[in-house]
């Protein structure tokens, strides 16, 4: 089973940095953002590879995930064994690449990975966000198993005035993750059966306040539907629109997650906050990070 990470975007929110460095390679501490997403994608049992949907303009991503034995040897020869190991780990991750030549939307990006996902269900992880404890996709896989392999998405509550930035679900709460039986309908651990989806609705048209956070476990049928999916919101081929058609044929579930479980890296401010959060949580960085802030008055 594969996990797909769309990564063909231009990164305009990070210009000018992304003029020369793909946004996926911006670091959080010492690792590129996309490596956290790849490692998260490999956490659920059964995921044996990650397919990155890249653009030809960003060959640096592929080179980052390639082996570089010569460089590793150089590091070993200079007594930098831990660094050599870190370089080795990045090159040894089971990552493959497909290329999206025209940015035609998220649905189109996912479709580009069809030759790699084959006739199995697959995960999609949007790369502007990662979950340090890597549990979200694992929980989604459990819900899917309980429903005969149904598609499952992660959702979280969003204020009414922000619904038009996201895909929003309609549905009913049907059950809970183990241990979350007392959670409210929009609280982490509640599980909904999805009956409808709308991409970026106006506030008055939103069927709920639960938005798609960017983690999907999808039935292989979605690839066939994407082949005939026309453009939707913003003139783009929307994954959400193909999922609406999938709902006519198959069941779909949504797990309510705590958005704070994940770290946002989609804007410079969110990325900076994520670096701070990860530094404060990491015993290797915490002390030096706090010391680095010094007595600066904010
Ligand atoms: C995409 C999806 C949307 C989802 C969002 C999460 O939108 O189309 O349904 O809620 O990601 O970040 P985008 O942010 O690419 O416009």
py3Dmol code that shows the C-alpha trace and the ligand (Angstrom):
import py3Dmol

protein = """\
ATOM      1  CA  UNK A   1       0.000   0.000   0.000  1.00  0.00           C
ATOM      2  CA  UNK A   2       1.276   3.453  -0.918  1.00  0.00           C
ATOM      3  CA  UNK A   3       0.981   6.946   0.515  1.00  0.00           C
ATOM      4  CA  UNK A   4       0.864   9.905  -1.864  1.00  0.00           C
ATOM      5  CA  UNK A   5       2.278  13.341  -1.043  1.00  0.00           C
ATOM      6  CA  UNK A   6       1.423  16.083  -3.549  1.00  0.00           C
ATOM      7  CA  UNK A   7       4.424  18.420  -3.767  1.00  0.00           C
ATOM      8  CA  UNK A   8       4.213  20.149  -7.129  1.00  0.00           C
ATOM      9  CA  UNK A   9       3.071  23.557  -5.835  1.00  0.00           C
ATOM     10  CA  UNK A  10       5.071  26.722  -6.414  1.00  0.00           C
ATOM     11  CA  UNK A  11       5.313  27.736  -2.764  1.00  0.00           C
ATOM     12  CA  UNK A  12       4.276  31.312  -3.474  1.00  0.00           C
ATOM     13  CA  UNK A  13       3.480  31.971   0.192  1.00  0.00           C
ATOM     14  CA  UNK A  14       7.168  31.537   0.991  1.00  0.00           C
ATOM     15  CA  UNK A  15       8.654  33.778  -1.692  1.00  0.00           C
ATOM     16  CA  UNK A  16      11.362  34.896  -2.021  1.00  0.00           C
ATOM     17  CA  UNK A  17      12.879  31.879  -0.170  1.00  0.00           C
ATOM     18  CA  UNK A  18      11.149  29.451  -2.537  1.00  0.00           C
ATOM     19  CA  UNK A  19      12.690  31.163  -5.568  1.00  0.00           C
ATOM     20  CA  UNK A  20      15.609  28.765  -5.104  1.00  0.00           C
ATOM     21  CA  UNK A  21      14.534  26.236  -2.418  1.00  0.00           C
ATOM     22  CA  UNK A  22      11.350  24.157  -2.749  1.00  0.00           C
ATOM     23  CA  UNK A  23       9.087  24.853   0.229  1.00  0.00           C
ATOM     24  CA  UNK A  24       9.069  21.117   0.995  1.00  0.00           C
ATOM     25  CA  UNK A  25      12.802  21.342   1.759  1.00  0.00           C
ATOM     26  CA  UNK A  26      12.567  24.234   4.212  1.00  0.00           C
ATOM     27  CA  UNK A  27      13.850  22.822   7.497  1.00  0.00           C
ATOM     28  CA  UNK A  28      12.059  22.287  10.769  1.00  0.00           C
ATOM     29  CA  UNK A  29      15.086  22.097  13.048  1.00  0.00           C
ATOM     30  CA  UNK A  30      17.538  19.971  11.036  1.00  0.00           C
ATOM     31  CA  UNK A  31      15.154  18.077   8.752  1.00  0.00           C
ATOM     32  CA  UNK A  32      13.165  19.229   5.719  1.00  0.00           C
ATOM     33  CA  UNK A  33       9.418  19.563   6.297  1.00  0.00           C
ATOM     34  CA  UNK A  34       8.661  16.822   3.763  1.00  0.00           C
ATOM     35  CA  UNK A  35      10.763  14.258   5.630  1.00  0.00           C
ATOM     36  CA  UNK A  36       8.438  14.555   8.633  1.00  0.00           C
ATOM     37  CA  UNK A  37       5.493  13.943   6.309  1.00  0.00           C
ATOM     38  CA  UNK A  38       7.208  10.934   4.677  1.00  0.00           C
ATOM     39  CA  UNK A  39       7.997   9.416   8.085  1.00  0.00           C
ATOM     40  CA  UNK A  40       4.408   9.986   9.213  1.00  0.00           C
ATOM     41  CA  UNK A  41       3.131   8.362   5.999  1.00  0.00           C
ATOM     42  CA  UNK A  42       5.175   5.225   6.682  1.00  0.00           C
ATOM     43  CA  UNK A  43       3.773   4.787  10.225  1.00  0.00           C
ATOM     44  CA  UNK A  44       0.557   2.828   9.485  1.00  0.00           C
ATOM     45  CA  UNK A  45       1.073  -0.887   9.104  1.00  0.00           C
ATOM     46  CA  UNK A  46       1.039  -1.929   5.463  1.00  0.00           C
ATOM     47  CA  UNK A  47       2.390   1.288   3.956  1.00  0.00           C
ATOM     48  CA  UNK A  48       5.480   0.178   2.046  1.00  0.00           C
ATOM     49  CA  UNK A  49       6.269   3.246  -0.001  1.00  0.00           C
ATOM     50  CA  UNK A  50       5.653   6.937  -0.475  1.00  0.00           C
ATOM     51  CA  UNK A  51       4.957   8.497  -3.856  1.00  0.00           C
ATOM     52  CA  UNK A  52       5.832  12.166  -4.112  1.00  0.00           C
ATOM     53  CA  UNK A  53       4.018  14.041  -6.870  1.00  0.00           C
ATOM     54  CA  UNK A  54       6.640  16.567  -7.818  1.00  0.00           C
ATOM     55  CA  UNK A  55       7.123  19.233 -10.459  1.00  0.00           C
ATOM     56  CA  UNK A  56      10.080  19.190 -12.857  1.00  0.00           C
ATOM     57  CA  UNK A  57      11.092  22.582 -11.481  1.00  0.00           C
ATOM     58  CA  UNK A  58      12.023  21.050  -8.113  1.00  0.00           C
ATOM     59  CA  UNK A  59      14.639  18.330  -8.773  1.00  0.00           C
ATOM     60  CA  UNK A  60      16.200  19.122  -5.372  1.00  0.00           C
ATOM     61  CA  UNK A  61      13.479  17.056  -3.645  1.00  0.00           C
ATOM     62  CA  UNK A  62      14.446  13.935  -5.577  1.00  0.00           C
ATOM     63  CA  UNK A  63      18.113  14.544  -4.940  1.00  0.00           C
ATOM     64  CA  UNK A  64      17.448  14.955  -1.211  1.00  0.00           C
ATOM     65  CA  UNK A  65      15.891  11.473  -1.063  1.00  0.00           C
ATOM     66  CA  UNK A  66      18.661   9.859  -3.161  1.00  0.00           C
ATOM     67  CA  UNK A  67      21.521   7.875  -1.703  1.00  0.00           C
ATOM     68  CA  UNK A  68      24.889   9.588  -1.542  1.00  0.00           C
ATOM     69  CA  UNK A  69      27.400   6.969  -0.472  1.00  0.00           C
ATOM     70  CA  UNK A  70      30.386   9.140  -1.284  1.00  0.00           C
ATOM     71  CA  UNK A  71      29.200  11.934   0.998  1.00  0.00           C
ATOM     72  CA  UNK A  72      28.406   9.431   3.755  1.00  0.00           C
ATOM     73  CA  UNK A  73      31.929   8.020   3.448  1.00  0.00           C
ATOM     74  CA  UNK A  74      33.403  11.514   3.602  1.00  0.00           C
ATOM     75  CA  UNK A  75      31.465  12.193   6.814  1.00  0.00           C
ATOM     76  CA  UNK A  76      32.566   8.880   8.352  1.00  0.00           C
ATOM     77  CA  UNK A  77      36.180   9.623   7.400  1.00  0.00           C
ATOM     78  CA  UNK A  78      35.927  12.913   9.246  1.00  0.00           C
ATOM     79  CA  UNK A  79      34.513  11.383  12.410  1.00  0.00           C
ATOM     80  CA  UNK A  80      30.962  12.577  11.751  1.00  0.00           C
ATOM     81  CA  UNK A  81      29.194   9.243  12.172  1.00  0.00           C
ATOM     82  CA  UNK A  82      25.876  10.620  13.464  1.00  0.00           C
ATOM     83  CA  UNK A  83      25.682  13.039  10.539  1.00  0.00           C
ATOM     84  CA  UNK A  84      26.547  10.221   8.111  1.00  0.00           C
ATOM     85  CA  UNK A  85      23.733   8.155   9.611  1.00  0.00           C
ATOM     86  CA  UNK A  86      21.241  11.032   9.223  1.00  0.00           C
ATOM     87  CA  UNK A  87      22.244  11.455   5.567  1.00  0.00           C
ATOM     88  CA  UNK A  88      21.921   7.706   5.057  1.00  0.00           C
ATOM     89  CA  UNK A  89      18.431   7.616   6.613  1.00  0.00           C
ATOM     90  CA  UNK A  90      17.086  10.273   4.256  1.00  0.00           C
ATOM     91  CA  UNK A  91      18.456   8.424   1.210  1.00  0.00           C
ATOM     92  CA  UNK A  92      17.166   5.041   2.390  1.00  0.00           C
ATOM     93  CA  UNK A  93      13.499   6.051   2.817  1.00  0.00           C
ATOM     94  CA  UNK A  94      11.208   4.175   0.381  1.00  0.00           C
ATOM     95  CA  UNK A  95      10.271   7.214  -1.695  1.00  0.00           C
ATOM     96  CA  UNK A  96       9.493   7.279  -5.413  1.00  0.00           C
ATOM     97  CA  UNK A  97       8.567  10.154  -7.692  1.00  0.00           C
ATOM     98  CA  UNK A  98       5.965  10.934 -10.323  1.00  0.00           C
ATOM     99  CA  UNK A  99       5.758  14.267 -12.085  1.00  0.00           C
ATOM    100  CA  UNK A 100       2.812  16.594 -12.557  1.00  0.00           C
ATOM    101  CA  UNK A 101       3.685  18.722 -15.555  1.00  0.00           C
ATOM    102  CA  UNK A 102       0.738  21.106 -15.241  1.00  0.00           C
ATOM    103  CA  UNK A 103      -0.611  22.234 -11.878  1.00  0.00           C
ATOM    104  CA  UNK A 104      -4.311  21.454 -12.460  1.00  0.00           C
ATOM    105  CA  UNK A 105      -5.407  20.969  -8.858  1.00  0.00           C
ATOM    106  CA  UNK A 106      -5.155  18.499  -5.983  1.00  0.00           C
ATOM    107  CA  UNK A 107      -7.361  15.900  -7.717  1.00  0.00           C
ATOM    108  CA  UNK A 108      -5.108  15.962 -10.752  1.00  0.00           C
ATOM    109  CA  UNK A 109      -1.972  15.694  -8.588  1.00  0.00           C
ATOM    110  CA  UNK A 110      -3.372  12.583  -6.874  1.00  0.00           C
ATOM    111  CA  UNK A 111      -4.327  11.062 -10.244  1.00  0.00           C
ATOM    112  CA  UNK A 112      -0.692  11.419 -11.373  1.00  0.00           C
ATOM    113  CA  UNK A 113       0.201   8.795  -8.731  1.00  0.00           C
ATOM    114  CA  UNK A 114      -2.278   6.198 -10.099  1.00  0.00           C
ATOM    115  CA  UNK A 115       0.393   4.027 -11.800  1.00  0.00           C
ATOM    116  CA  UNK A 116       2.096   3.636  -8.397  1.00  0.00           C
ATOM    117  CA  UNK A 117      -0.956   3.065  -6.176  1.00  0.00           C
ATOM    118  CA  UNK A 118      -2.453   0.319  -8.380  1.00  0.00           C
ATOM    119  CA  UNK A 119      -5.639  -1.400  -7.225  1.00  0.00           C
ATOM    120  CA  UNK A 120      -5.066  -0.851  -3.500  1.00  0.00           C
ATOM    121  CA  UNK A 121      -6.364   1.792  -1.102  1.00  0.00           C
ATOM    122  CA  UNK A 122      -3.837   4.530  -0.468  1.00  0.00           C
ATOM    123  CA  UNK A 123      -3.184   7.459   1.827  1.00  0.00           C
ATOM    124  CA  UNK A 124      -2.883  11.070   0.724  1.00  0.00           C
ATOM    125  CA  UNK A 125      -0.967  13.407   3.033  1.00  0.00           C
ATOM    126  CA  UNK A 126      -0.895  17.103   2.234  1.00  0.00           C
ATOM    127  CA  UNK A 127       2.581  18.377   2.878  1.00  0.00           C
ATOM    128  CA  UNK A 128       1.898  21.695   4.628  1.00  0.00           C
ATOM    129  CA  UNK A 129       1.233  19.903   7.874  1.00  0.00           C
ATOM    130  CA  UNK A 130       2.768  17.029   9.810  1.00  0.00           C
ATOM    131  CA  UNK A 131       1.798  15.063  12.899  1.00  0.00           C
ATOM    132  CA  UNK A 132       4.811  14.467  15.164  1.00  0.00           C
ATOM    133  CA  UNK A 133       3.373  11.445  17.002  1.00  0.00           C
ATOM    134  CA  UNK A 134       2.334   9.914  13.635  1.00  0.00           C
ATOM    135  CA  UNK A 135      -0.890   8.479  15.107  1.00  0.00           C
ATOM    136  CA  UNK A 136      -3.513  10.167  12.918  1.00  0.00           C
ATOM    137  CA  UNK A 137      -3.149   7.915   9.858  1.00  0.00           C
ATOM    138  CA  UNK A 138      -2.855   4.860  12.099  1.00  0.00           C
ATOM    139  CA  UNK A 139      -6.264   5.690  13.664  1.00  0.00           C
ATOM    140  CA  UNK A 140      -7.757   6.307  10.232  1.00  0.00           C
ATOM    141  CA  UNK A 141      -6.567   2.849   9.124  1.00  0.00           C
ATOM    142  CA  UNK A 142      -8.285   1.294  12.177  1.00  0.00           C
ATOM    143  CA  UNK A 143     -11.607   2.945  11.289  1.00  0.00           C
ATOM    144  CA  UNK A 144     -11.228   1.803   7.692  1.00  0.00           C
ATOM    145  CA  UNK A 145     -10.587  -1.796   8.787  1.00  0.00           C
ATOM    146  CA  UNK A 146     -13.689  -1.708  11.004  1.00  0.00           C
ATOM    147  CA  UNK A 147     -15.734  -0.766   7.921  1.00  0.00           C
ATOM    148  CA  UNK A 148     -14.459  -3.259   5.379  1.00  0.00           C
ATOM    149  CA  UNK A 149     -11.786  -0.986   3.904  1.00  0.00           C
ATOM    150  CA  UNK A 150     -13.975   2.130   3.513  1.00  0.00           C
ATOM    151  CA  UNK A 151     -12.385   5.507   2.773  1.00  0.00           C
ATOM    152  CA  UNK A 152     -11.596   7.604   5.860  1.00  0.00           C
ATOM    153  CA  UNK A 153     -10.591  11.243   6.211  1.00  0.00           C
ATOM    154  CA  UNK A 154      -9.386  13.304   9.161  1.00  0.00           C
ATOM    155  CA  UNK A 155     -11.498  16.364  10.045  1.00  0.00           C
ATOM    156  CA  UNK A 156     -11.420  19.077  12.690  1.00  0.00           C
ATOM    157  CA  UNK A 157     -13.722  21.922  13.763  1.00  0.00           C
ATOM    158  CA  UNK A 158     -13.193  25.294  12.115  1.00  0.00           C
ATOM    159  CA  UNK A 159     -14.799  28.671  12.983  1.00  0.00           C
ATOM    160  CA  UNK A 160     -17.780  29.510  10.751  1.00  0.00           C
ATOM    161  CA  UNK A 161     -16.006  32.447   9.120  1.00  0.00           C
ATOM    162  CA  UNK A 162     -13.199  30.187   7.866  1.00  0.00           C
ATOM    163  CA  UNK A 163     -15.174  27.376   6.227  1.00  0.00           C
ATOM    164  CA  UNK A 164     -14.617  28.837   2.758  1.00  0.00           C
ATOM    165  CA  UNK A 165     -10.898  27.995   3.002  1.00  0.00           C
ATOM    166  CA  UNK A 166     -11.439  24.246   3.252  1.00  0.00           C
ATOM    167  CA  UNK A 167     -13.367  21.142   2.216  1.00  0.00           C
ATOM    168  CA  UNK A 168     -16.311  20.709   4.626  1.00  0.00           C
ATOM    169  CA  UNK A 169     -18.185  17.485   5.404  1.00  0.00           C
ATOM    170  CA  UNK A 170     -21.831  16.619   5.981  1.00  0.00           C
ATOM    171  CA  UNK A 171     -22.741  13.553   7.996  1.00  0.00           C
ATOM    172  CA  UNK A 172     -23.633  12.048  11.355  1.00  0.00           C
ATOM    173  CA  UNK A 173     -21.551  10.837  14.217  1.00  0.00           C
ATOM    174  CA  UNK A 174     -21.813   7.066  14.318  1.00  0.00           C
ATOM    175  CA  UNK A 175     -19.156   5.898  16.784  1.00  0.00           C
ATOM    176  CA  UNK A 176     -15.905   6.715  18.620  1.00  0.00           C
ATOM    177  CA  UNK A 177     -12.302   5.699  18.638  1.00  0.00           C
ATOM    178  CA  UNK A 178     -11.484   3.393  21.558  1.00  0.00           C
ATOM    179  CA  UNK A 179     -11.256   5.468  24.727  1.00  0.00           C
ATOM    180  CA  UNK A 180     -13.075   8.480  23.235  1.00  0.00           C
ATOM    181  CA  UNK A 181     -16.647   7.310  23.926  1.00  0.00           C
ATOM    182  CA  UNK A 182     -17.414  10.392  26.007  1.00  0.00           C
ATOM    183  CA  UNK A 183     -16.107  12.855  23.369  1.00  0.00           C
ATOM    184  CA  UNK A 184     -18.636  15.331  21.970  1.00  0.00           C
ATOM    185  CA  UNK A 185     -19.588  15.032  18.288  1.00  0.00           C
ATOM    186  CA  UNK A 186     -16.994  17.589  17.203  1.00  0.00           C
ATOM    187  CA  UNK A 187     -14.334  16.518  19.686  1.00  0.00           C
ATOM    188  CA  UNK A 188     -11.264  14.380  18.980  1.00  0.00           C
ATOM    189  CA  UNK A 189     -12.065  10.693  18.743  1.00  0.00           C
ATOM    190  CA  UNK A 190     -15.618  11.083  17.402  1.00  0.00           C
ATOM    191  CA  UNK A 191     -16.162   9.150  14.165  1.00  0.00           C
ATOM    192  CA  UNK A 192     -18.704  10.304  11.587  1.00  0.00           C
ATOM    193  CA  UNK A 193     -20.208   8.648   8.587  1.00  0.00           C
ATOM    194  CA  UNK A 194     -19.813  11.140   5.760  1.00  0.00           C
ATOM    195  CA  UNK A 195     -22.895  11.825   3.632  1.00  0.00           C
ATOM    196  CA  UNK A 196     -21.669  14.851   1.694  1.00  0.00           C
ATOM    197  CA  UNK A 197     -18.648  17.058   1.002  1.00  0.00           C
ATOM    198  CA  UNK A 198     -18.354  20.613  -0.293  1.00  0.00           C
ATOM    199  CA  UNK A 199     -15.109  22.260  -1.376  1.00  0.00           C
ATOM    200  CA  UNK A 200     -14.681  25.758   0.059  1.00  0.00           C
ATOM    201  CA  UNK A 201     -18.375  26.610   0.639  1.00  0.00           C
ATOM    202  CA  UNK A 202     -19.709  30.060   1.505  1.00  0.00           C
ATOM    203  CA  UNK A 203     -20.450  30.134   5.270  1.00  0.00           C
ATOM    204  CA  UNK A 204     -24.220  29.903   4.680  1.00  0.00           C
ATOM    205  CA  UNK A 205     -23.761  26.792   2.505  1.00  0.00           C
ATOM    206  CA  UNK A 206     -21.476  24.856   4.864  1.00  0.00           C
ATOM    207  CA  UNK A 207     -23.168  21.610   5.961  1.00  0.00           C
ATOM    208  CA  UNK A 208     -21.078  21.433   9.190  1.00  0.00           C
ATOM    209  CA  UNK A 209     -18.085  23.045  10.831  1.00  0.00           C
ATOM    210  CA  UNK A 210     -15.807  20.082  10.247  1.00  0.00           C
ATOM    211  CA  UNK A 211     -13.069  20.625   7.673  1.00  0.00           C
ATOM    212  CA  UNK A 212     -10.806  18.172   5.886  1.00  0.00           C
ATOM    213  CA  UNK A 213      -7.370  18.630   7.468  1.00  0.00           C
ATOM    214  CA  UNK A 214      -5.310  16.996   4.720  1.00  0.00           C
ATOM    215  CA  UNK A 215      -5.111  13.313   5.662  1.00  0.00           C
ATOM    216  CA  UNK A 216      -7.061  10.880   3.467  1.00  0.00           C
ATOM    217  CA  UNK A 217      -7.258   7.094   3.193  1.00  0.00           C
ATOM    218  CA  UNK A 218      -8.950   6.487  -0.127  1.00  0.00           C
ATOM    219  CA  UNK A 219     -10.418   3.546  -1.972  1.00  0.00           C
ATOM    220  CA  UNK A 220      -8.715   2.807  -5.330  1.00  0.00           C
ATOM    221  CA  UNK A 221     -12.026   3.629  -7.074  1.00  0.00           C
ATOM    222  CA  UNK A 222     -11.206   7.325  -6.560  1.00  0.00           C
ATOM    223  CA  UNK A 223      -8.503   7.096  -9.250  1.00  0.00           C
ATOM    224  CA  UNK A 224     -11.057   5.965 -11.855  1.00  0.00           C
ATOM    225  CA  UNK A 225     -13.375   8.777 -10.834  1.00  0.00           C
ATOM    226  CA  UNK A 226     -10.542  11.331 -11.024  1.00  0.00           C
ATOM    227  CA  UNK A 227      -9.891  10.342 -14.642  1.00  0.00           C
ATOM    228  CA  UNK A 228     -13.241  11.835 -15.607  1.00  0.00           C
ATOM    229  CA  UNK A 229     -13.377  14.601 -13.006  1.00  0.00           C
ATOM    230  CA  UNK A 230     -13.919  18.052 -14.519  1.00  0.00           C
ATOM    231  CA  UNK A 231     -12.689  21.297 -12.990  1.00  0.00           C
ATOM    232  CA  UNK A 232     -14.504  22.646  -9.914  1.00  0.00           C
ATOM    233  CA  UNK A 233     -13.815  25.437  -7.446  1.00  0.00           C
ATOM    234  CA  UNK A 234     -11.131  27.805  -8.742  1.00  0.00           C
ATOM    235  CA  UNK A 235     -11.113  26.010 -12.123  1.00  0.00           C
ATOM    236  CA  UNK A 236      -9.092  23.172 -10.523  1.00  0.00           C
ATOM    237  CA  UNK A 237      -9.693  19.423 -10.579  1.00  0.00           C
ATOM    238  CA  UNK A 238     -10.714  18.983  -6.960  1.00  0.00           C
ATOM    239  CA  UNK A 239     -10.149  15.789  -4.987  1.00  0.00           C
ATOM    240  CA  UNK A 240     -13.220  16.734  -2.918  1.00  0.00           C
ATOM    241  CA  UNK A 241     -15.453  16.664  -6.027  1.00  0.00           C
ATOM    242  CA  UNK A 242     -14.323  13.143  -6.951  1.00  0.00           C
ATOM    243  CA  UNK A 243     -14.959  12.097  -3.330  1.00  0.00           C
ATOM    244  CA  UNK A 244     -18.546  13.365  -3.662  1.00  0.00           C
ATOM    245  CA  UNK A 245     -18.976  10.935  -6.565  1.00  0.00           C
ATOM    246  CA  UNK A 246     -17.267   8.155  -4.574  1.00  0.00           C
ATOM    247  CA  UNK A 247     -19.917   8.655  -1.874  1.00  0.00           C
ATOM    248  CA  UNK A 248     -22.631   7.643  -4.350  1.00  0.00           C
ATOM    249  CA  UNK A 249     -20.995   4.213  -4.573  1.00  0.00           C
ATOM    250  CA  UNK A 250     -19.154   3.568  -1.301  1.00  0.00           C
ATOM    251  CA  UNK A 251     -19.243   4.399   2.407  1.00  0.00           C
ATOM    252  CA  UNK A 252     -16.883   7.011   3.789  1.00  0.00           C
ATOM    253  CA  UNK A 253     -15.971   7.902   7.372  1.00  0.00           C
ATOM    254  CA  UNK A 254     -14.328  10.860   9.088  1.00  0.00           C
ATOM    255  CA  UNK A 255     -12.310  10.868  12.305  1.00  0.00           C
ATOM    256  CA  UNK A 256     -12.412  14.101  14.296  1.00  0.00           C
ATOM    257  CA  UNK A 257      -8.856  15.030  15.259  1.00  0.00           C
ATOM    258  CA  UNK A 258      -7.346  17.719  17.439  1.00  0.00           C
ATOM    259  CA  UNK A 259      -5.800  20.212  14.995  1.00  0.00           C
ATOM    260  CA  UNK A 260      -3.086  20.883  17.585  1.00  0.00           C
ATOM    261  CA  UNK A 261      -1.895  17.304  17.094  1.00  0.00           C
ATOM    262  CA  UNK A 262      -0.372  18.527  13.867  1.00  0.00           C
ATOM    263  CA  UNK A 263       2.183  21.205  13.078  1.00  0.00           C
ATOM    264  CA  UNK A 264       1.336  23.671  10.316  1.00  0.00           C
ATOM    265  CA  UNK A 265       4.142  24.737   8.004  1.00  0.00           C
ATOM    266  CA  UNK A 266       2.014  26.362   5.289  1.00  0.00           C
ATOM    267  CA  UNK A 267       2.921  30.008   5.916  1.00  0.00           C
ATOM    268  CA  UNK A 268       6.098  31.668   7.204  1.00  0.00           C
ATOM    269  CA  UNK A 269       4.430  32.480  10.541  1.00  0.00           C
ATOM    270  CA  UNK A 270       3.044  28.950  11.013  1.00  0.00           C
ATOM    271  CA  UNK A 271       6.388  27.467   9.970  1.00  0.00           C
ATOM    272  CA  UNK A 272       8.235  29.664  12.504  1.00  0.00           C
ATOM    273  CA  UNK A 273       5.794  28.626  15.253  1.00  0.00           C
ATOM    274  CA  UNK A 274       6.291  24.965  14.316  1.00  0.00           C
ATOM    275  CA  UNK A 275      10.051  25.352  14.602  1.00  0.00           C
ATOM    276  CA  UNK A 276       9.596  26.901  18.050  1.00  0.00           C
ATOM    277  CA  UNK A 277       7.218  24.137  19.143  1.00  0.00           C
ATOM    278  CA  UNK A 278       9.503  21.360  17.915  1.00  0.00           C
ATOM    279  CA  UNK A 279      12.550  23.002  19.513  1.00  0.00           C
ATOM    280  CA  UNK A 280      10.777  23.330  22.870  1.00  0.00           C
ATOM    281  CA  UNK A 281       9.738  19.658  22.747  1.00  0.00           C
ATOM    282  CA  UNK A 282      13.125  18.286  21.753  1.00  0.00           C
ATOM    283  CA  UNK A 283      15.646  17.730  24.568  1.00  0.00           C
ATOM    284  CA  UNK A 284      18.498  18.146  22.042  1.00  0.00           C
ATOM    285  CA  UNK A 285      17.364  21.687  21.199  1.00  0.00           C
ATOM    286  CA  UNK A 286      15.290  23.047  24.043  1.00  0.00           C
ATOM    287  CA  UNK A 287      17.996  24.497  26.232  1.00  0.00           C
ATOM    288  CA  UNK A 288      19.958  26.132  23.410  1.00  0.00           C
ATOM    289  CA  UNK A 289      16.750  27.465  21.876  1.00  0.00           C
ATOM    290  CA  UNK A 290      15.633  29.150  25.108  1.00  0.00           C
ATOM    291  CA  UNK A 291      19.165  30.443  25.624  1.00  0.00           C
ATOM    292  CA  UNK A 292      19.159  31.791  22.055  1.00  0.00           C
ATOM    293  CA  UNK A 293      16.039  33.823  22.773  1.00  0.00           C
ATOM    294  CA  UNK A 294      17.967  35.351  25.674  1.00  0.00           C
ATOM    295  CA  UNK A 295      16.378  38.310  27.404  1.00  0.00           C
ATOM    296  CA  UNK A 296      14.980  39.732  24.208  1.00  0.00           C
ATOM    297  CA  UNK A 297      11.823  41.765  24.918  1.00  0.00           C
ATOM    298  CA  UNK A 298       9.113  40.833  22.399  1.00  0.00           C
TER     299      UNK A 298
END
"""
ligand_1 = """\
16
LIG
C -7.049 21.325 0.081
C -8.373 20.567 -0.069
C -9.354 20.987 1.013
C -8.712 20.779 2.381
C -7.381 21.553 2.459
C -6.648 21.248 3.759
O -7.277 22.692 -0.218
O -8.906 20.812 -1.366
O -10.534 20.228 0.906
O -9.598 21.202 3.398
O -6.514 21.193 1.384
O -5.488 22.022 3.865
P -6.079 23.723 -0.541
O -5.522 24.124 0.794
O -5.095 22.970 -1.386
O -6.719 24.859 -1.262
"""
view = py3Dmol.view(width=600, height=400)
view.addModel(protein, "pdb")
view.setStyle({"model": 0}, {"cartoon": {"style": "trace"}})
view.addModel(ligand_1, "xyz")
view.setStyle({"model": 1}, {"stick": {}})
view.zoomTo()
view.show()
